Amino acid sequence: MTSEWEKVETAVSYIKKKTEIKPTIGIVLGSGLGDLAYELSDHTRIPYEDIPHFPLSTVEGHVGQLVFGQLEGKNVVLMQGRFHYYEGYSMKEVTFPVRVMQQLGIETFVVTNACGALHSTLSPGDLLVIQDHLNLTGTNPLIGKNDERFGPRFPDMSDAYDKQLQHLAHRAAETLGFSLKQGIYAGISGPNYMTRSELIMVRQLGADVVGMSTVPEVIVARHGGLPVLGISCITDMAIGETMEGISHEEVMEVARQTKPRFMSLMKEIIKQHP
C-alpha cells in the first residue's frame, strides 16, 4: 500500500514539473472567495484532477485548481477550491493539499472560509480574524499511524493561530480604513446547517462563528510546524433563538458581495508580510 508520504512526494514531483515558482505562502480560498487567484501575476494553474492523489472539489463556488504565481511581490500558491469532510472524503484526503504545500516549501499558511455568526455583535459581510477554534467534527486528521517526517505524534495546538499574523491582519485592515472582528471558530462536519439548539450549545461552548471547514487543515498545518492565519467571511446569522432558514445560495451571495474588501485585505496582508 502506498503511504501518505509517498503520495505527497508523487504529487509534489508532478507539480514541480509544471511550475518553477517556489511558494513561501500557501492560501486556501473559501466559498465564493476564489477570485483572488485571478490577481496573481506570472501564474500557473494546475487542475486538481491532473495532480496525482488529489481529491476533486464538488461544491459550488470551488473551482478546483492550484494556482502558483506572484501576489504583491511574494511567491504564493492558492487553493482555488477546498475539500470538505462532508463530501465523503476522509480527513487525510481533505488535508492532503496542506501536506503537499508544506513539502513545496511554504513557510506561512493562510486559511479562509465562509461562516455563520453566533452573536448579534457580528453581521453578514464582516471579516473576522480567527483567534482559536473548537474541533466539533467528531474526528481528527491525525488519527492513525504517525509519520514523523510530517510532524510529531502529539502536536501542541495551544497556539494554533499565530498571534503575530493576527496582528498583521488587523494592521493591514487599518491601512485600508476598516477594522476586523476577532473570535473563536467552531468547526463542524456538516453538510446540514445546525438546529436552533445546536447553535445555542455551540455558542455556550465559547464559539463566535461556525463553519464546515478550516479546522482539519489547521491541525495538519500545525502538525507540520507552519504558522497559521485564519480569516472568516461572515455570510449569515446563526443565532439559535432568532435564526431563519438559510441556503447555500444565500451564503454564496454574501460572500460575493464581500469579495472586493476581502481581496483587498488579503493583498494588503501579503504585501505587509515579511
Long-range contacts (C-beta under 8 A, 24 or more apart in sequence): 3-147, 4-92, 4-96, 4-99, 4-147, 4-150, 5-147, 5-149, 5-150, 7-52, 7-53, 7-96, 8-53, 8-96, 8-99, 8-100, 8-103, 9-103, 10-52, 10-53, 11-51, 11-52, 11-53, 11-54, 11-96, 11-100, 12-100, 12-103, 12-104, 14-50, 14-51, 14-52, 15-46, 15-51, 15-66, 15-100, 15-104, 16-104, 18-44, 18-46, 19-44, 19-46, 19-68, 21-68, 21-69, 21-70, 21-75, 21-77, 22-75, 22-104, 22-105, 23-68, 23-75, 23-76, 23-77, 23-101, 23-104, 23-105, 23-106, 24-74, 24-75, 24-76, 24-105, 24-106, 24-107, 24-108, 25-74, 25-75, 25-76, 25-77, 25-106, 25-107, 25-108, 25-109, 25-110, 25-270, 25-273, 26-76, 26-77, 26-78, 26-79, 26-98, 26-101, 26-102, 26-104, 26-106, 26-108, 26-109, 26-110, 26-226, 27-76, 27-77, 27-78, 27-79, 27-109, 27-110, 27-111, 27-112, 27-266, 28-78, 28-79, 28-82, 28-97, 28-109, 28-110, 28-111, 28-112, 28-217, 29-78, 29-79, 29-80, 29-81, 29-82, 29-112, 30-82, 30-111, 30-112, 30-113, 30-114, 30-213, 30-214, 30-233, 30-255, 31-59, 31-61, 31-62, 31-113, 31-114, 31-235, 31-251, 31-252, 31-255, 32-61, 32-114, 32-233, 32-235, 32-251, 32-252, 32-254, 32-255, 32-256, 32-259, 33-112, 33-114, 33-233, 33-255, 33-259, 33-262, 33-263, 34-61, 34-62, 34-63, 34-80, 34-81, 35-259, 35-263, 36-71, 36-78, 36-262, 36-263, 36-266, 36-267, 37-63, 37-65, 37-67, 37-78, 37-80, 39-71, 39-263, 39-267, 40-67, 40-68, 40-69, 40-70, 40-71, 40-76, 40-78, 41-69, 41-70, 41-71, 42-69, 42-70, 43-67, 43-68, 43-69, 43-70, 44-68, 44-69, 48-81, 51-100, 53-96, 54-96, 54-97, 54-100, 55-83, 55-87, 55-89, 55-93, 55-94, 55-96, 57-81, 57-82, 57-83, 57-87, 58-87, 59-84, 59-87, 60-248, 60-252, 61-252, 61-255, 66-97, 71-267, 71-270, 72-267, 72-268, 72-270, 72-271, 73-271, 74-270, 74-273, 76-270, 77-101, 77-104, 77-106, 82-213, 82-217, 84-190, 84-191, 84-212, 84-213, 85-137, 85-139, 85-189, 85-190, 85-212, 85-216, 86-189, 86-190, 86-191, 86-212, 91-137, 91-139, 91-140, 91-141, 91-143, 91-216, 92-141, 92-144, 94-141, 94-216, 94-217, 95-141, 95-216, 95-217, 95-219, 95-220, 98-217, 98-220, 98-221, 98-224, 99-150, 99-220, 99-224, 102-150, 102-221, 102-224, 102-226, 106-226, 107-226, 107-227, 108-165, 108-226, 108-227, 108-229, 108-273, 109-217, 109-218, 109-221, 109-226, 109-227, 109-228, 109-229, 110-165, 110-228, 110-229, 110-230, 110-231, 110-266, 110-269, 111-214, 111-217, 111-218, 111-221, 111-228, 111-229, 111-230, 111-231, 112-230, 112-231, 112-232, 112-233, 112-262, 112-266, 113-185, 113-211, 113-213, 113-214, 113-230, 113-231, 113-232, 113-233, 114-211, 114-232, 114-233, 114-234, 114-235, 114-251, 114-252, 114-254, 114-255, 115-185, 115-209, 115-210, 115-211, 115-232, 115-233, 115-234, 115-235, 116-193, 116-199, 116-209, 116-210, 116-211, 116-234, 116-235, 116-236, 116-237, 116-238, 116-246, 117-208, 117-209, 117-234, 117-236, 117-237, 117-238, 117-239, 118-186, 118-199, 118-202, 118-203, 118-207, 118-208, 118-209, 118-210, 118-238, 118-239, 119-183, 119-203, 119-208, 119-239, 120-237, 120-239, 121-181, 122-181, 122-183, 122-208, 122-209, 122-234, 122-237, 123-234, 123-237, 124-234, 124-235, 124-236, 124-237, 124-254, 125-233, 125-234, 125-254, 125-257, 125-258, 125-261, 126-181, 126-233, 126-234, 127-173, 127-180, 127-181, 127-231, 127-232, 127-233, 127-234, 127-258, 127-261, 127-262, 127-265, 128-180, 128-181, 128-182, 128-183, 128-208, 128-209, 128-231, 128-232, 128-233, 128-234, 129-166, 129-169, 129-170, 129-180, 129-181, 129-182, 129-183, 129-229, 129-230, 129-231, 130-161, 130-182, 130-183, 130-184, 130-185, 130-214, 130-230, 130-231, 130-232, 131-161, 131-166, 131-182, 131-183, 131-184, 132-160, 132-161, 132-184, 132-185, 133-160, 133-161, 133-184, 133-185, 133-186, 133-187, 133-214, 133-215, 133-218, 133-230, 134-184, 134-185, 134-186, 134-187, 134-202, 134-205, 134-206, 134-207, 134-215, 135-187, 135-215, 135-219, 136-186, 136-187, 136-188, 136-189, 136-202, 136-205, 137-187, 137-188, 137-189, 137-215, 137-216, 138-189, 139-189, 140-216, 140-219, 141-216, 141-219, 141-220, 142-219, 142-220, 142-223, 150-223, 150-224, 151-223, 151-224, 151-225, 152-223, 155-219, 155-222, 155-223, 156-222, 157-219, 157-222, 160-218, 160-219, 160-222, 160-228, 161-218, 161-228, 161-229, 161-230, 162-227, 162-228, 162-229, 164-227, 165-227, 165-228, 165-229, 166-229, 168-229, 168-269, 168-272, 168-273, 169-229, 169-231, 169-265, 169-269, 171-272, 172-265, 172-268, 172-269, 172-271, 172-272, 173-265, 173-268, 175-268, 175-272, 176-261, 176-264, 176-265, 176-268, 178-261, 180-231, 180-265, 181-208, 181-234, 183-207, 183-208, 183-209, 184-208, 184-209, 185-209, 185-210, 185-211, 185-214, 185-215, 185-230, 185-232, 186-210, 186-211, 187-211, 187-212, 187-213, 187-214, 187-215, 187-216, 188-212, 193-238, 193-246, 194-238, 195-240, 196-240, 196-241, 196-243, 197-240, 198-240, 199-238, 199-239, 199-240, 199-243, 200-240, 200-241, 203-239, 203-240, 209-234, 209-238, 210-238, 229-269, 231-262, 231-265, 231-266, 233-258, 233-262
